[in-house]
Amino acid sequence: MATHRLGIIMHGVTGRMGLNQHLDRSIVAIRRAGGVALPNGDRVMPDPILVGRNAEKVAALARQYGIERSTGDLDAALENPDDTVFFDAATTQMRADLVTRAIAAGKHIYCEKPVADRLDKAIAVAKLAKSRGIRHGVVQDKLFLPGLRKMRMLRDSGFFGRLFAVRGEFGYWVFEGDWGQPAQRPSWNYKKAEGGGIILDMLCHWRYVLDHVFAPVKAVSCIGATHIPSRVDEQGKTYAADVDDAAYATFQLEGGAIAHINCSWCVRVRRDDLVTFQADGTHGSAVAGLTRCWTQHRVNTPRPVWNPDVPQTMNFSDQWEELPENITYDNGFKIQWEDFIRHVVAGTPWKHDLTEAAKGVQLAELGLKSWAERRWFDVPKLEI
Ligand SMILES: NC(=O)c1ccc[n+]([C@@H]2O[C@H](COP(=O)([O-])OP(=O)(O)OC[C@H]3O[C@@H](n4cnc5c(N)ncnc54)[C@H](O)[C@@H]3O)[C@@H](O)[C@H]2O)c1
């Protein structure tokens, strides 16, 4: 059994996602585990080179994680034929250009979502990747969450009967930064000029979640809002937040189900998790958070009585049965990296490509258009 080296150029690894999910919990974890196993028993050991504007910062990160290579020179990194994969987790706005440069340099691509801040750019990138015959992928981490994997298993098992409604609640309070609690998200998220906005950020997630966990999205209606118009940035400077920090979106799905998802960075949490989905069908309902999932079958459905004169006697949460942990679930970002590495090296099947990435941007763009024009939009099939 041989071990193959895979050179990966990693860009944007000083950021929240790049550092925590992709470097620490994925690539470093994979290296510690002795690499990725291929179907023939060989292994692949990722050999990353960390790239960033600040060479000192990426060098320090490399030292911290026992990685030998780092650089401040992206062009030179792209020229090295021994590094065949380019990964990007930097800001959304830069992504399409970076990915285009990397494809032009002949690299395979793996990147965070959204792949672009506009659909035309996302389509151009996907077309370029297809024409160059490289292997490509986008992060679709929510599909690997234990809670949503359980939900999909319920759908596939026929548990719901006819599924007719899905409700999603996503969000938590992001501090404004002006009264002693620093903001816990980067300030570019709240600036239009820097690619911010919750609709662009989250609707690309909901596209693949709805398409693959429930049913394909056919149409969207969305209204956004800027609930907190002024925030304080990383330097302590007050700035105008000029994009949507909340969005209330309704979707029609193939098969007739209606999905409604609220997304907000201005909501205080009183639910099971930071994102929860409830799915209702004729035979049963289910609620999933990030990891756990509960069901209520038609035969276990109680009959509550509406009586405002008496405080509620039922504890509704107790009326649901939790799905058992029959499978060990690894970190979703890591699982997806392992699948992508197998796809690159051994050509194993892979679904999360740049066409899927463009579909996410398409839904976000239609959501923004729906808000601007105050109307529903059908989601046309993407030809790439
Ligand atoms: N999959 C998910 O669940 C998920 C969650 C959050 C964010 N994201 C995506 O990940 C990406 C990064 O988000 P984040 O929250 O980690 O942001 P962040 O601000 O924490 O990190 C941004 C990174 O980009 C780098 N960067 C910024 N400007 C740059 C420039 N001009 N040149 C070179 N590098 C530059 C920063 O140094 C940093 O490494 C976004 O596209 C976002 O949509 C995905």
The ligand as a Gaussian input file, in Angstrom:
#p B3LYP/6-31G(d) Opt

LIG

0 1
 N      -19.616000      26.989000       5.155000
 C      -20.002000      27.770000       6.130000
 O      -20.793000      27.405000       6.987000
 C      -19.471000      29.162000       6.220000
 C      -19.636000      29.894000       7.414000
 C      -19.092000      31.178000       7.477000
 C      -18.440000      31.715000       6.380000
 N      -18.328000      30.983000       5.241000
 C      -17.654000      31.542000       4.046000
 O      -16.259000      31.539000       4.283000
 C      -15.679000      32.706000       3.732000
 C      -14.850000      33.398000       4.813000
 O      -15.692000      33.801000       5.869000
 P      -15.111000      34.051000       7.333000
 O      -16.287000      34.255000       8.192000
 O      -14.113000      33.003000       7.657000
 O      -14.380000      35.455000       7.104000
 P      -13.100000      36.075000       7.830000
 O      -13.216000      37.533000       7.658000
 O      -12.957000      35.512000       9.214000
 O      -11.868000      35.527000       6.984000
 C      -11.546000      36.062000       5.734000
 C      -10.178000      35.593000       5.270000
 O       -9.876000      36.275000       4.034000
 C       -8.636000      36.941000       4.149000
 N       -8.674000      38.178000       3.366000
 C       -9.529000      39.218000       3.530000
 N       -9.241000      40.180000       2.632000
 C       -8.196000      39.728000       1.906000
 C       -7.419000      40.273000       0.840000
 N       -7.684000      41.474000       0.335000
 N       -6.414000      39.526000       0.336000
 C       -6.129000      38.303000       0.825000
 N       -6.834000      37.740000       1.840000
 C       -7.831000      38.456000       2.374000
 C       -8.475000      37.220000       5.635000
 O       -7.118000      37.430000       5.947000
 C       -9.033000      35.927000       6.235000
 O       -8.054000      34.906000       6.141000
 C      -16.828000      33.545000       3.173000
 O      -16.898000      33.395000       1.781000
 C      -18.067000      32.976000       3.814000
 O      -19.198000      33.035000       2.977000
 C      -18.820000      29.731000       5.152000

